[in-house]
């Protein structure tokens, strides 16, 4: 396997470099946030939307330097790392952490970052050939607050959901919020096609404000597909005609079954075609 490289605070280094001290606040406290992004044909997709979300997240966490994390900066470091890893297509994760001492209260709010790159062969998004089998993870509801929409480094809810998924041989699991309503999947946003209308949990329900989520909402509206951000009772999964998931890395993934319920994938196929036209 070819040696991969990362960008650690502006320095290109081998991905297996030992870099983080035990005092790193992302390691000790989950004090940071991250962006999952996609590189296709040497270009970072939806850079403006990723930069906007990242900057708002850094402001919410009171991490300095957010104005520098603009779309130009993201494109530059992504393209640089893509070239260094000799791949025009790949998945990226940019982790931004508070580079500071202190205990729970930091001594400063300076930002540090690390950009990782995983090469891929696909020059576009592909809908999964085999639909996902899913279930609901109920052990740990996700709280709804002003941090819920941010992809923070505090990811224990998703870790426990991932363990549940593995232990039960599932492809994905849905998370509920503190009020028992549908929130999101363990690594994606959720869309439901029900009675000729597309629904997705509203941001007020505690889901991550996914970039691909917004892209799909925009595409649906552009193609005259009625779409509503709403509070969704999970019981609707037994009556829905179609369910699919979205994230920046994979685009759209269709769900085949929940319990005994089986779904179609007509709407997701159409939206995937529109996504690749972008």
C-alpha positions, 0 to 999 in steps of 0.5 A, a space after each residue: 500500500 502506498 504511503 499516504 500523507 497528511 497536512 498537520 498545521 501546514 506541514 505535509 507529513 507521512 500519515 503514520 507520523 506520531 504528532 499529538 501530545 497527551 495535552 492535545 485538547 481534542 484528545 483530552 476533551 474532544 475540544 474541536 470539530 471536523 469536516 468530511 469532504 470529497 475530492 472529485 477530478 482534482 477539485 474539492 466539492 462544495 467548498 463554499 458550503 463546507 467553509 461556511 459550516 466550518 466557520 460557523 462551527 468554530 465561532 460557536 466553539 469560540 475557536 479563533 482563526 475562523 475567518 482564515 478557514 475560507 473556501 480558498 483555504 480549503 481548496 488550496 490545502 485539499 488540492 495540495 494534499 491530493 497532488 502529494 498523495 497522487 490521486 485526483 479522487 478521494 475523501 478528506 477529513 479536516 479536524 480543527 482543534 483548540 491548540 491550547 493548554 489548560 483544563 476544561 477552561 482553555 488558556 487560549 483559543 488558537 486553532 490547530 488543524 489536521 487534514 487527512 486524505 484517503 484516495 478513491 477510484 470513483 470520479 463521481 458519486 455512485 448509488 449503492 447497488 445493495 440497499 442498506 439494512 437499518 435499525 434504530 439505536 435507542 440506548 443513547 438519545 442525542 440531545 438537542 442544543 446549539 452544538 448538536 448541528 456541529 460535527 464536533 470531536 465529541 463523538 461517543 454517541 456515534 461510537 456507541 451507535 457504531 458498536 450497536 450496528 456491528 453487534 447486530 450485523 446492520 449496515 446503518 442505524 438511526 439515532 433518536 433525539 431526546 424527545 424520541 423523534 428521528 434525528 439522523 443516522 450514525 454517519 449521515 442525514 436521513 430523508 424519507 419519501 412518504 405520500 409523494 413528499 420528501 421529509 428530513 429531520 429539521 435542524 431543531 431536532 438535533 441532527 448534524 447540519 450536513 452539507 450534502 443534506 442541504 445540497 439534496 434539499 436544494 436539488 429537490 426544490 429545483 426539480 419540483 420535488 416537495 421537501 419539508 424539514 420536520 419533526 418526524 416520528 420514527 413510526 413513519 419508517 413502517 409506512 414510508 415508500 423510500 428512505 435514503 441517507 446523505 453525506 458529503 463522502 458518499 453522496 446518497 445511499 439508499 436504504 433497502 429495509 427496516 425490520 420487515 419493511 422494504 423500500 424502493 429507490 426511485 427518488 434517490 436514483 433521480 437525485 443521484 443523477 442530478 447530483 452528478 450533473 453538478 
